[in-house]
């Protein structure tokens, strides 16, 4: 099932940007996909990457294989490998990453462990990605609001 966030609403119809759910799958299967590569994929390719599951070991392998083939077919290049974190921070419902707390504090918010625990892994993933330095994180506060944290 596809999950798009309201803060992604300005681009999900066209999939001109990589949605959080696909970014989570990329981290899960160990592929770094550049936005330029995403743009070279067909609309059907992009939708497949949204819809294809990537949770079980077999699904992760199938997703990675399909994605690599799409990138090679459309760009002639191989997507860059990323190390796969065996214990990614978004999977941990007990520990709020410092980057998230720091970014929350910058918008006058303090997240509690109870709030963090109630979030889904993809919501935690989104907050982690949106709180990283160097990331265009204007969607952090909208995400907090959407997740009913402020």
Long-range contacts (C-beta under 8 A, 24 or more apart in sequence): 2-50, 2-51, 3-122, 5-126, 5-143, 5-146, 6-142, 6-146, 7-139, 7-142, 7-143, 7-146, 8-139, 15-43, 15-46, 15-47, 15-50, 19-50, 20-122, 20-125, 20-126, 20-129, 21-50, 21-122, 22-49, 22-50, 23-125, 23-129, 24-54, 24-90, 24-121, 24-122, 24-125, 25-49, 25-52, 25-54, 25-63, 26-67, 26-82, 27-82, 27-84, 27-85, 27-88, 27-125, 28-54, 28-55, 28-60, 28-63, 28-84, 28-88, 29-54, 29-60, 29-61, 29-63, 29-64, 29-67, 29-84, 30-64, 30-81, 30-82, 30-83, 30-84, 31-64, 31-67, 31-68, 31-79, 31-80, 31-81, 31-82, 32-79, 32-80, 32-81, 32-82, 33-67, 33-71, 33-79, 34-79, 34-80, 37-71, 37-74, 37-75, 37-77, 37-79, 40-74, 40-75, 41-70, 41-71, 41-74, 42-74, 45-70, 45-74, 88-125, 89-124, 89-128, 90-121, 90-122, 90-124, 90-125, 90-128, 91-121, 91-124, 93-117, 93-119, 93-124, 97-128, 97-131, 99-128, 99-131, 99-132, 99-133, 100-127, 100-128, 100-131, 102-131, 103-127, 103-130, 103-131, 103-137, 103-140, 104-131, 104-144, 104-149, 107-140, 107-141, 107-144, 107-150, 109-144, 109-149, 109-150, 111-149, 115-149, 119-147, 123-147
